[in-house]
Every structure is written in C-alpha cells, then in structure tokens.
Amino acid sequence: MKRLIKFLALGALACCGTGCNDVFDELAINPNQPSMDSYFTTPEAANEAVMTCYGYMQTQRCFGASASKTQIIRSDEASSNSDYGKPGMYGADLNSSYYTIMQPFGLLYTTASQASFVIENIDAIEFSDEQLKNAYKGEAYFWRAFAHYYLLISYRQVAPIRHCPVDASDYVRETEAPEQVWDFIAEDLAQAKSLLPNKGYWTGDKTGRITAAAAAALRGKCYLYRSGIEPLYGTDTRTFYNEAAAEFDEIIRGDYGTYSLVEYGWNFDVEHENNNESIFEMQFLGDVINTTFNPGSATSGLAFDTRGIMLPGTGTGYEGIVHDWLYDAFAASIDKDGYTDLRMFSTLFFNDQASEIKLRPGQRLTGPGGYHFEDYYPKGDFSSAGNARTHLYKAAFLKGMDLSMPMRNNDPQNITGVGAGVQEYIYNQPRAHGVNWRYIRYADVLLMYAEAVLNGGTAGTISAADAYNQVRERANMSTKGSVTLADIKAERVLEFALEGHRFFDLLRWGELAKRFQELETSDPNFKKLISDVDYQGFTPNKHEWLPIPIDEIESNPNISQNPGY
C-alpha cells in the first residue's frame, strides 16, 4: 500500500490553505490545466484521487516529519535540536511563519478539499463493485474528518471545507465555533463508518487502508477530546462520554472485526506493521534515493523522517533526548515478577546496566547495529556524544526508528556523517526509516474506553477495570479490581510515551500549564537541549494552540491570530 500512494498534481488542489485566491484564479483560467471533470470518470481515477489524500497526509511536509515532530516534541516528554522539532522547544521558532507550522496547516486543508471532491463526484462514476465504491467514498469521509480534527485540536480556529471549492471565494471562508466543527467531524465519521469495510477487506498491496474500525476509533477519540477540551477552553459545557464509550465498545465487542493486543514491541518495528493491534496506521516507506518530498512531486517520499529523534552522536546532528521524569517513571514501573517494565525497552535507549534497571535473565537493550548502550557510550552516559547538551539527560528515543538496518560502519565509536546514494540505506540516514506510525492502537481504544466510563459514560461489553487490566497484563504488570482516572493517566504515560498523544492528553485534562510549570521548577534541564536561553517557557492561554500561519492571516480577512502570538 505504501508504494501505491501517488501525488496527483490536481489543479484546484494546488493551493494548500484556505486563502489562496490568486493561485486559484490562475489555475482556473490556465488552458493547459487538466480538467478534473474529464479525468475523474473511472474507478481507477477514483482510487488515485483517494490515495492522494493518504499521500498529502503522510508526506514529510505533514505527518512524515513536520506535524509529527511538532506534535511529539511540544509535549513534556522530549526535546530535539532539529528544525522539525524546534517549535516544540517553545523558543523563537514557535511562530506563525515557521515552516513546520505552516505546511501541515496547508496540507490538512488540501486533504479536506480533495476528499470533498471525491465525496461529491464519485457517485457519477459507474462501478461494477458497489462495495469498492463505498469503500473509496468512506475513505474520503474519514480523511476529511481527520484533517478537521487535527486542525481543531492543534490550531483551534477552523474554517471547515464542507463542500468542494468551486471558485476563489470558497477559499476565503469564515471560521466556525468549535462545537460546530466537532459536529461536522462526527457527521463525517458516521458516514465513513457506514461506508467503510471491516477488517480483512483490504488485502495484498491495499493492506493498511482505512476501515470502519478506524472511523469508530477516531469518532470515539473526538468525543473524548471534545468532552475535555470544550468545557475548559470553549463555551460548550456538554460532555460526550456516553458517545465515546459506545464507539469504543463497538470495536471491543468485534463489530468491525477482531482486534487484539500483540507483543508490545511489534507496534514499533517494520516487520510487524499492520498487525492485529493496529486500527489506524499511517504508512511510511524508507527512501534515500528521492531526496525531495514536496506534495505533487513524482519523487515525493513517504518515510517517517527520524531527523530530530536520532540517538546522540549517530552522525546526523539531529538528536532527540527524553526528559528524565519519563525515564524515572519507567524505572519505577516494576512488573509482577520484579523486573523493569518491558515497555521501557521498546520506548527509550538508555544505560540498562544502571542499578535501578531490573533486567530479566539474558535480557539486554539492543540498539542499531546490534550494539548495546556501552558500545556507543563507554562512560555509561551520553558524554561521549558530540553534542555536550545531550550529556545532561538519561535517555533517548527508540520509537519511530528502524533498528533492523545496519550502521554506516562497524565501529559505533566512529560514526560519521551521512553521504549520498543507495549505499546509505542504513540507520544513520534519517530518511531511510520507514516505520509506520500506529496512530490508533487497540490499547488506546481500551484505555480511552476506560477513561470515558470512569467519567460517567455507560459501560458496555467490559468494565473500565477489565479494559485497563488487559493493557497491564500484556506488559506483565499487576492488575487491579477497580481503577481510577489517576490510574489511567499513569498508564497512558507508560503505554503511549513518544507516540504523539501526550500533549493532547494534558490538554484535555486541563493539566498543560501546571505540568510545564512543575518541570520548569524541578528540572533544570527541561527543554534546554538547544541552549539555556532558547526555552522561553510555556505560556498559559497561548501555547495550548499553535499559531495560525502568517500567510493565512494575510490572505483570509475572516481569521485572526491566536492569542499571544
């Protein structure tokens, strides 16, 4: 499926924002511009149009690098010295003209526009297979919903694309109240659920495409997020925990196929992609031949570019580190046999010979090239890495990287910079990593279900404790007869660290400002990977949201900048 994704340079979709009059007008009168009406006439064309939605979302300019790094690094978990991660360091680069802020914003609207075209025009195409037609249409509804969901939780102000743009005026729309946008997202996901196939329908090179379970899971997540975010930051005091629990329960009871927990580490490697735990998985393919990744380009790659989360000193110059509180949380999590939480060994790279780590017999943490921590860092910490600031921290990333690739050379203490060519299809080349991002796992459904029930939602097939205990049992952790919201919050740290959910967990729990203030006070190295002065602190009533891109502010008179920017 990764190889099927194509970027189609379709005329009306060339502008990436909501305010692009000049571009639209130019394309509209260009006699050489291919007509969508003449092109979009076959099932094959419909498939290509749908696959473009996948492509726009998964390019490095969106979730392959820009959006993902901003999403992960802006939480309290980690820091990065890369261009991708800098907005998450809360310094001068968190501004309305920074490219990792601007590009995802535009591509999300582009995706919504493309999806709207498919929704409105696919019924005119004659299909011999009606189920396939419905599947394509359902995918379009899903991607339109997802685009608006991410815009809403990240940028807050949204001018929804409710229909396919037909002229320049359609690109200068007014923003709508968040509750209206949430309703629109829920409506699209309801349509997607009714049209999409169940698990098992997509096979072969179509494996990994959207199913009805993905739509139900995202709908439940939206209800859960809405119930936390709006009473805190908006004017809508309603909660939707019943609706959230019901959506998750449909998946738990098997309405869309059977999902189950798999070996924890299988969720973060290449070998076990699209496994039984995966409900919504963004597909990536490592690529070092095609070095450009602009949407619409025939050479646009779909790798999950690991620049910004690479291990200290691995030759890229774009390291990521994990803050000590997260290391400490894992080290303190001991399973029922007295060993360190197995999830730590799939999440962090650290000195597993430290006294606080309780290894199982024969267990060792293995990094790229099959080396152990002390092979990279003989002094027992990151002090042998070139960037002196990495020496201040205990752990680095593992999630998101393909550790099966060989190192550039056989000497971990002589790692050099990255060259060019096919021979560089190795660990040291950030764009060589094609690990899929399991955006919604079955474990997430279980813990979100438990949270919704504990907040007052009606329990369905299983209890909140049963859902919680399934996740704990997979990690060989002790179980509980009853659980609290505090238990759920603690478990989400251990289960989903560095997967891009933490910031939004804190946001909907109303704990962002307090959490950052705690770490700013207790940890002298918090967000100080780049320098002592670049981190300007988390500002309440500002940093909950990203800034609206400057080109949108300048081109759309109906939108104003978010507070504080």
C-alpha positions as CSV (number, residue, x, y, z in Angstrom):
1,M,0.0,0.0,0.0
2,K,3.0,2.3,0.7
3,R,4.0,2.0,-2.9
4,L,0.5,2.7,-4.2
5,I,0.3,6.2,-2.8
6,K,0.7,8.8,-5.5
7,F,0.7,12.6,-5.5
8,L,-1.6,13.9,-8.3
9,A,-0.9,17.5,-9.2
10,L,-4.6,18.3,-9.5
11,G,-5.4,21.9,-10.4
12,A,-7.9,23.1,-7.9
13,L,-6.0,21.5,-5.1
14,A,-2.6,23.1,-5.7
15,C,-3.2,25.8,-3.0
16,C,-2.7,24.5,0.5
17,G,-4.6,27.0,2.7
18,T,-8.0,28.5,3.0
19,G,-6.9,31.8,1.5
20,C,-5.3,31.4,-1.9
21,N,-7.3,33.5,-4.4
22,D,-4.5,34.3,-6.8
23,V,-3.4,30.8,-7.2
24,F,-6.9,29.5,-7.8
25,D,-7.7,32.2,-10.3
26,E,-4.5,31.5,-12.2
27,L,-5.3,27.8,-12.4
28,A,-8.9,28.4,-13.2
29,I,-8.0,30.2,-16.5
30,N,-5.0,28.1,-17.4
31,P,-6.0,26.3,-20.7
32,N,-3.2,23.7,-20.1
33,Q,-4.6,22.7,-16.7
34,P,-6.2,19.2,-17.0
35,S,-9.9,19.2,-16.2
36,M,-11.0,17.2,-13.2
37,D,-14.3,16.6,-14.8
38,S,-12.7,14.8,-17.8
39,Y,-10.2,12.9,-15.6
40,F,-12.5,11.7,-12.8
41,T,-14.6,9.2,-14.8
42,T,-13.3,5.7,-13.9
43,P,-12.9,3.6,-10.7
44,E,-9.1,3.7,-11.2
45,A,-9.2,7.5,-11.2
46,A,-11.4,7.5,-8.1
47,N,-8.8,5.3,-6.4
48,E,-6.0,7.6,-7.3
49,A,-7.9,10.6,-6.0
50,V,-8.4,8.8,-2.7
51,M,-4.8,7.8,-2.5
52,T,-3.8,11.4,-2.9
53,C,-5.5,12.1,0.5
54,Y,-3.2,9.5,2.0
55,G,-0.2,11.0,0.3
56,Y,-0.8,14.6,1.3
57,M,-1.2,13.5,5.0
58,Q,1.8,11.2,5.0
59,T,4.3,13.3,3.2
60,Q,7.2,14.7,5.2
61,R,5.7,18.1,5.0
62,C,2.8,16.8,7.1
63,F,2.8,13.7,9.4
64,G,6.0,12.2,8.0
65,A,8.0,14.9,9.7
66,S,6.7,18.4,10.3
67,A,3.4,17.7,12.1
68,S,4.6,14.6,13.8
69,K,7.8,16.2,15.3
70,T,5.9,19.3,16.4
71,Q,3.2,17.0,17.9
72,I,5.7,14.8,19.8
73,I,8.3,17.4,20.9
74,R,5.9,20.0,22.1
75,S,4.8,17.7,24.9
76,D,6.7,17.4,28.2
77,E,8.3,14.1,27.2
78,A,11.2,15.1,25.0
79,S,13.4,17.7,23.3
80,S,15.0,18.0,19.9
81,N,17.7,20.1,18.2
82,S,16.3,19.6,14.7
83,D,14.5,22.1,12.5
84,Y,11.4,19.9,12.7
85,G,11.3,19.8,16.4
86,K,12.2,23.4,17.2
87,P,8.6,24.7,17.6
88,G,8.2,22.2,20.4
89,M,11.1,23.8,22.2
90,Y,9.0,26.9,22.9
91,G,11.5,29.4,21.7
92,A,11.6,31.9,18.9
93,D,10.8,29.3,16.3
94,L,7.3,28.8,17.6
95,N,5.9,31.4,15.3
96,S,3.4,31.9,12.5
97,S,5.9,31.8,9.7
98,Y,7.9,28.7,10.7
99,Y,7.6,26.0,8.1
100,T,6.6,23.1,10.3
101,I,3.7,25.3,11.5
102,M,2.7,26.4,8.0
103,Q,3.0,23.3,5.9
104,P,0.8,20.9,7.9
105,F,-1.9,23.5,8.1
106,G,-2.0,23.9,4.4
107,L,-1.8,20.2,3.7
108,L,-4.7,19.4,6.0
109,Y,-6.9,21.8,4.1
110,T,-5.7,20.4,0.9
111,T,-6.6,16.9,2.0
112,A,-10.1,18.1,3.1
113,S,-10.6,19.8,-0.3
114,Q,-9.5,16.6,-2.2
115,A,-11.7,14.4,0.0
116,S,-14.7,16.8,-0.7
117,F,-14.2,16.4,-4.4
118,V,-14.3,12.6,-4.1
119,I,-17.4,12.7,-1.9
120,E,-19.3,14.9,-4.3
121,N,-18.3,13.3,-7.5
122,I,-17.8,9.6,-7.0
123,D,-21.4,8.7,-7.4
124,A,-21.3,9.7,-11.0
125,I,-18.7,7.0,-11.8
126,E,-20.0,3.6,-12.8
127,F,-18.6,0.8,-10.6
128,S,-19.2,-2.9,-11.1
129,D,-18.3,-3.4,-7.4
130,E,-20.6,-1.2,-5.2
131,Q,-18.7,-2.2,-2.0
132,L,-15.5,-0.9,-3.5
133,K,-17.2,2.4,-4.5
134,N,-18.5,2.8,-0.9
135,A,-15.1,2.0,0.5
136,Y,-13.5,4.8,-1.6
137,K,-16.2,7.2,-0.5
138,G,-15.8,6.2,3.1
139,E,-12.1,6.8,2.9
140,A,-12.7,10.3,1.7
141,Y,-15.1,11.0,4.5
142,F,-12.6,9.7,7.0
143,W,-9.7,11.8,5.7
144,R,-11.9,15.0,5.6
145,A,-12.8,14.3,9.2
146,F,-9.3,13.6,10.3
147,A,-8.0,16.8,8.6
148,H,-10.5,18.9,10.5
149,Y,-9.9,17.0,13.8
150,Y,-6.2,17.7,13.7
151,L,-6.7,21.4,12.7
152,L,-9.1,21.8,15.6
153,I,-7.0,20.3,18.3
154,S,-3.8,22.0,17.1
155,Y,-4.8,25.4,15.7
156,R,-8.2,25.8,17.3
157,Q,-9.6,28.1,14.7
158,V,-11.1,26.2,11.8
159,A,-12.9,27.3,8.6
160,P,-14.3,23.9,7.5
161,I,-14.4,22.7,4.0
162,R,-17.9,21.5,3.8
163,H,-18.0,21.2,0.1
164,C,-15.5,21.1,-2.8
165,P,-14.3,24.6,-3.6
166,V,-15.6,25.8,-7.0
167,D,-14.2,29.3,-7.2
168,A,-11.9,31.7,-5.4
169,S,-14.5,32.8,-2.9
170,D,-14.6,29.3,-1.5
171,Y,-11.0,29.6,-0.2
172,V,-11.8,32.6,2.0
173,R,-14.2,31.2,4.5
174,E,-15.2,32.2,8.0
175,T,-14.2,30.2,11.0
176,E,-16.9,28.3,12.8
177,A,-17.4,27.8,16.5
178,P,-15.5,24.7,17.8
179,E,-18.7,22.9,18.6
180,Q,-19.9,23.2,15.0
181,V,-16.6,21.8,13.8
182,W,-16.8,18.9,16.2
183,D,-20.4,18.2,15.0
184,F,-19.2,18.3,11.4
185,I,-16.3,15.8,12.2
186,A,-18.7,13.5,13.9
187,E,-21.1,13.6,11.0
188,D,-18.3,12.7,8.5
189,L,-17.1,9.9,10.7
190,A,-20.6,8.5,10.9
191,Q,-20.8,8.5,7.1
192,A,-17.3,6.9,7.0
193,K,-18.4,4.1,9.4
194,S,-21.4,3.3,7.3
195,L,-19.5,3.0,4.1
196,L,-16.1,1.6,5.0
197,P,-15.3,-2.1,5.0
198,N,-14.5,-4.2,8.1
199,K,-11.1,-5.5,9.0
200,G,-9.8,-8.0,6.4
201,Y,-11.3,-6.4,3.3
202,W,-8.1,-4.6,2.3
203,T,-5.5,-7.3,1.4
204,G,-2.3,-7.5,-0.5
205,D,-1.0,-4.2,-1.7
206,K,-4.0,-2.5,-0.2
207,T,-3.3,-3.6,3.3
208,G,-3.3,-0.7,5.7
209,R,-6.1,1.3,4.1
210,I,-8.8,2.8,6.3
211,T,-11.5,0.5,7.7
212,A,-14.7,1.1,9.7
213,A,-12.9,0.4,13.0
214,A,-10.6,3.4,12.3
215,A,-13.6,5.6,11.8
216,A,-15.2,4.4,15.0
217,A,-12.0,4.8,17.0
218,L,-11.4,8.3,15.7
219,R,-15.1,9.2,16.4
220,G,-14.7,8.0,20.0
221,K,-11.4,9.9,20.4
222,C,-13.1,13.1,19.1
223,Y,-16.0,12.7,21.6
224,L,-13.4,12.1,24.4
225,Y,-11.3,15.1,23.4
226,R,-14.3,17.3,22.9
227,S,-15.5,16.4,26.4
228,G,-12.3,17.5,28.0
229,I,-11.3,20.5,25.8
230,E,-14.5,22.4,25.3
231,P,-15.6,22.8,28.9
232,L,-12.0,24.0,29.7
233,Y,-11.3,26.3,26.7
234,G,-14.6,27.0,25.0
235,T,-18.2,27.8,25.7
236,D,-19.7,24.4,25.2
237,T,-20.0,22.7,28.6
238,R,-21.6,19.5,27.3
239,T,-19.7,16.2,27.6
240,F,-20.0,13.1,25.3
241,Y,-18.6,10.3,27.4
242,N,-21.5,8.1,26.6
243,E,-21.0,8.5,22.9
244,A,-17.2,8.0,23.3
245,A,-17.7,4.8,25.3
246,A,-20.2,3.5,22.8
247,E,-17.8,4.0,19.8
248,F,-15.0,2.2,21.6
249,D,-17.3,-0.6,22.7
250,E,-18.3,-1.3,19.1
251,I,-14.6,-2.1,18.5
252,I,-14.1,-4.1,21.7
253,R,-17.0,-6.4,21.0
254,G,-15.8,-7.0,17.4
255,D,-18.4,-5.2,15.3
256,Y,-15.7,-4.4,12.7
257,G,-13.5,-7.5,13.1
258,T,-11.4,-8.9,15.8
259,Y,-8.6,-6.7,17.3
260,S,-6.2,-7.8,20.0
261,L,-3.1,-6.8,21.8
262,V,0.1,-8.1,20.3
263,E,3.7,-8.3,21.7
264,Y,4.4,-4.7,22.7
265,G,7.5,-4.2,20.5
266,W,5.7,-5.3,17.4
267,N,3.9,-1.9,17.3
268,F,7.1,-0.1,16.6
269,D,9.0,-2.1,14.0
270,V,8.8,-2.7,10.3
271,E,8.4,-6.5,10.4
272,H,5.0,-6.4,12.2
273,E,3.3,-3.4,10.6
274,N,-0.5,-3.5,10.2
275,N,-0.8,-6.2,12.9
276,N,-3.9,-7.2,14.9
277,E,-3.5,-4.3,17.3
278,S,-3.3,-1.6,14.6
279,I,-6.6,0.2,14.0
280,F,-5.4,3.4,12.2
281,E,-1.8,3.2,10.9
282,M,-0.1,5.8,8.8
283,Q,2.0,4.1,6.1
284,F,5.7,5.0,5.5
285,L,8.4,3.7,3.3
286,G,12.1,4.4,3.9
287,D,13.7,6.1,0.9
288,V,17.1,7.7,0.5
289,I,17.0,7.9,-3.3
290,N,14.3,10.5,-3.6
291,T,15.6,13.4,-1.5
292,T,12.7,15.8,-2.2
293,F,9.3,15.4,-0.6
294,N,7.1,18.2,-1.9
295,P,3.4,17.2,-2.4
296,G,2.7,16.9,-6.0
297,S,6.1,15.7,-6.9
298,A,6.6,12.3,-8.5
299,T,9.6,11.8,-6.3
300,S,7.9,12.6,-3.1
301,G,8.8,10.1,-0.4
302,L,6.7,8.9,2.5
303,A,9.3,8.0,5.1
304,F,8.8,8.8,8.7
305,D,11.9,11.1,8.7
306,T,13.6,10.5,12.0
307,R,15.6,13.7,12.0
308,G,15.2,15.2,15.4
309,I,14.8,11.9,17.3
310,M,18.1,10.1,16.3
311,L,20.4,8.9,19.0
312,P,23.0,11.3,20.3
313,G,26.2,11.1,18.2
314,T,24.9,8.9,15.4
315,G,26.2,11.3,12.8
316,T,23.2,13.2,11.7
317,G,23.5,16.2,14.0
318,Y,19.7,16.0,14.7
319,E,19.4,14.3,18.0
320,G,16.4,13.9,20.3
321,I,16.5,13.2,24.0
322,V,13.9,12.2,26.6
323,H,13.4,14.2,29.8
324,D,14.4,12.5,33.0
325,W,11.0,12.3,34.5
326,L,9.9,9.8,31.8
327,Y,13.0,7.7,32.3
328,D,12.3,7.7,36.1
329,A,8.6,6.8,35.5
330,F,9.7,3.7,33.6
331,A,12.4,2.8,36.0
332,A,9.9,2.9,38.9
333,S,7.5,0.7,37.0
334,I,8.3,-2.9,38.1
335,D,6.3,-5.9,36.8
336,K,4.8,-8.6,39.0
337,D,8.0,-10.7,38.7
338,G,10.2,-7.9,39.9
339,Y,11.6,-6.8,36.5
340,T,11.6,-3.3,34.9
341,D,8.5,-2.6,32.7
342,L,9.2,-4.3,29.4
343,R,7.7,-1.3,27.5
344,M,10.7,0.8,28.5
345,F,12.9,-1.3,26.2
346,S,10.8,-0.5,23.2
347,T,10.5,3.2,24.0
348,L,13.8,4.5,25.3
349,F,17.5,4.0,24.6
350,F,19.3,4.1,28.0
351,N,22.0,2.5,30.1
352,D,20.4,-0.8,31.0
353,Q,23.3,-1.6,33.3
354,A,22.2,1.2,35.7
355,S,21.5,0.0,39.2
356,E,17.8,1.0,39.1
357,I,17.1,-1.2,36.0
358,K,16.0,-4.8,36.8
359,L,16.8,-7.0,33.8
360,R,15.2,-10.3,33.1
361,P,17.7,-13.2,32.8
362,G,19.5,-12.8,29.5
363,Q,17.8,-9.5,28.7
364,R,19.7,-6.6,27.2
365,L,18.7,-3.5,25.4
366,T,19.9,-3.6,21.8
367,G,20.3,-0.6,19.7
368,P,21.1,0.0,16.0
369,G,23.7,-2.4,14.5
370,G,23.1,-4.8,17.4
371,Y,25.1,-2.7,19.8
372,H,24.4,-2.1,23.5
373,F,24.4,1.3,25.2
374,E,28.0,0.9,26.5
375,D,29.2,0.2,22.9
376,Y,28.0,3.7,21.9
377,Y,28.7,5.5,25.2
378,P,31.5,3.7,27.1
379,K,31.3,6.2,30.0
380,G,27.8,5.0,30.9
381,D,26.1,8.2,29.7
382,F,25.8,10.3,26.6
383,S,29.1,12.1,27.4
384,S,30.9,10.5,24.5
385,A,28.4,12.0,22.0
386,G,29.5,15.2,20.3
387,N,26.6,17.5,21.4
388,A,27.6,18.4,25.0
389,R,24.0,19.2,25.9
390,T,22.9,15.5,25.4
391,H,25.1,14.7,28.3
392,L,22.5,16.2,30.7
393,Y,19.9,13.5,30.1
394,K,19.4,9.8,30.9
395,A,17.6,8.5,27.8
396,A,16.9,9.0,24.1
397,F,14.3,7.8,21.6
398,L,13.7,4.3,20.2
399,K,10.2,4.5,19.0
400,G,9.9,5.7,15.3
401,M,13.2,4.2,14.2
402,D,14.0,1.1,12.2
403,L,16.7,-0.7,14.3
404,S,17.0,-3.6,11.9
405,M,19.1,-1.5,9.5
406,P,22.9,-1.8,9.7
407,M,25.0,1.0,10.9
408,R,27.1,3.0,8.4
409,N,30.2,1.2,9.6
410,N,31.1,-1.5,12.2
411,D,32.6,0.9,14.7
412,P,29.9,2.6,16.9
413,Q,32.5,5.0,18.2
414,N,33.5,6.1,14.7
415,I,30.1,7.1,13.3
416,T,30.4,9.6,10.5
417,G,28.1,11.9,8.7
418,V,25.6,10.8,6.0
419,G,26.7,10.7,2.4
420,A,24.6,10.1,-0.7
421,G,23.5,7.2,-2.7
422,V,21.8,3.8,-2.4
423,Q,24.6,2.6,0.0
424,E,23.2,5.0,2.6
425,Y,20.1,2.9,3.1
426,I,21.2,2.4,6.7
427,Y,20.3,3.5,10.2
428,N,22.4,6.7,10.1
429,Q,20.3,8.2,7.3
430,P,17.1,9.7,8.8
431,R,15.0,9.4,5.7
432,A,15.8,5.7,5.4
433,H,13.4,4.9,8.2
434,G,10.0,3.6,7.0
435,V,8.4,2.5,10.3
436,N,4.7,3.0,10.2
437,W,3.0,5.2,12.8
438,R,0.3,3.3,14.5
439,Y,-1.7,6.4,15.3
440,I,-4.6,4.5,17.0
441,R,-3.8,1.1,18.5
442,Y,-6.3,-1.3,20.2
443,A,-4.5,-0.5,23.5
444,D,-5.5,3.1,23.0
445,V,-9.1,2.1,22.4
446,L,-9.1,0.1,25.7
447,L,-7.7,2.9,27.8
448,M,-9.9,5.6,26.2
449,Y,-12.9,3.4,26.8
450,A,-11.9,3.0,30.5
451,E,-11.5,6.8,30.8
452,A,-14.8,7.5,29.2
453,V,-16.6,5.1,31.5
454,L,-14.8,6.5,34.6
455,N,-16.0,9.9,33.5
456,G,-19.6,8.8,33.5
457,G,-20.0,7.0,30.2
458,T,-22.1,3.9,30.1
459,A,-20.1,0.7,30.3
460,G,-20.6,-1.8,27.5
461,T,-19.1,-5.2,26.9
462,I,-16.4,-4.9,29.6
463,S,-15.8,-2.8,32.7
464,A,-13.3,0.0,32.9
465,A,-11.1,-2.2,35.1
466,D,-11.2,-5.0,32.5
467,A,-10.0,-2.7,29.8
468,Y,-7.3,-1.3,31.9
469,N,-6.1,-4.7,33.1
470,Q,-5.8,-6.0,29.5
471,V,-3.2,-3.4,28.8
472,R,-1.4,-4.1,32.1
473,E,-1.4,-7.8,31.6
474,R,0.2,-7.5,28.2
475,A,3.2,-5.8,30.0
476,N,3.1,-8.5,32.8
477,M,2.1,-5.8,35.3
478,S,-0.1,-6.3,38.3
479,T,-3.8,-5.8,37.8
480,K,-6.5,-4.1,39.9
481,G,-10.1,-4.8,40.9
482,S,-11.0,-1.2,40.4
483,V,-9.3,1.7,38.7
484,T,-9.3,5.5,38.9
485,L,-8.6,8.3,36.4
486,A,-5.2,8.6,38.1
487,D,-4.5,5.0,37.1
488,I,-5.5,5.7,33.5
489,K,-3.3,8.8,33.3
490,A,-0.3,7.0,34.7
491,E,-0.8,4.0,32.4
492,R,-1.1,6.2,29.3
493,V,2.4,7.5,30.1
494,L,3.9,4.0,30.1
495,E,1.9,2.7,27.2
496,F,2.0,5.6,24.7
497,A,5.1,7.6,25.5
498,L,6.6,9.3,22.4
499,E,3.7,8.3,20.2
500,G,2.3,11.8,19.8
501,H,-0.6,11.6,22.3
502,R,0.8,13.1,25.5
503,F,0.4,16.8,24.6
504,F,-3.3,16.3,23.9
505,D,-3.8,14.1,26.9
506,L,-2.6,17.0,29.1
507,L,-4.6,19.5,27.1
508,R,-7.9,17.7,27.6
509,W,-7.2,17.0,31.2
510,G,-6.5,20.7,31.8
511,E,-3.0,20.0,33.1
512,L,-0.7,21.5,30.5
513,A,0.3,24.8,32.2
514,K,0.6,23.1,35.6
515,R,2.7,20.3,34.2
516,F,5.1,22.6,32.4
517,Q,5.5,24.8,35.5
518,E,6.3,21.8,37.6
519,L,9.0,20.7,35.3
520,E,10.4,24.2,34.8
521,T,10.8,24.4,38.6
522,S,12.0,20.8,39.3
523,D,14.2,20.0,36.3
524,P,17.0,22.5,35.4
525,N,17.5,20.8,32.1
526,F,13.9,20.7,31.0
527,K,13.7,21.9,27.3
528,K,17.3,23.0,27.5
529,L,18.8,20.7,24.8
530,I,19.5,23.6,22.5
531,S,20.7,26.2,25.0
532,D,20.0,27.6,28.4
533,V,18.1,30.6,27.0
534,D,16.1,29.4,24.0
535,Y,13.3,27.9,26.0
536,Q,11.1,30.8,26.9
537,G,8.6,28.8,29.0
538,F,5.1,27.6,28.5
539,T,2.6,30.5,28.4
540,P,-0.9,29.7,29.6
541,N,-3.7,30.8,27.2
542,K,-1.2,30.8,24.4
543,H,0.7,27.6,24.0
544,E,-2.3,25.3,24.2
545,W,-2.6,26.1,20.4
546,L,-0.3,26.6,17.5
547,P,-0.2,29.9,15.8
548,I,-2.3,30.4,12.6
549,P,0.2,30.6,9.7
550,I,1.0,34.1,8.6
551,D,0.1,33.5,5.0
552,E,-3.4,32.5,6.2
553,I,-3.7,35.6,8.3
554,E,-2.7,37.8,5.4
555,S,-4.9,36.2,2.8
556,N,-8.1,35.5,4.8
557,P,-9.7,38.5,6.4
558,N,-12.1,36.3,8.3
559,I,-9.5,34.8,10.6
560,S,-7.4,36.4,13.4
561,Q,-4.2,35.2,15.1
562,N,-4.5,33.0,18.1
563,P,-4.0,34.8,21.5
564,G,-0.4,35.6,22.4
565,Y,1.2,35.2,19.0
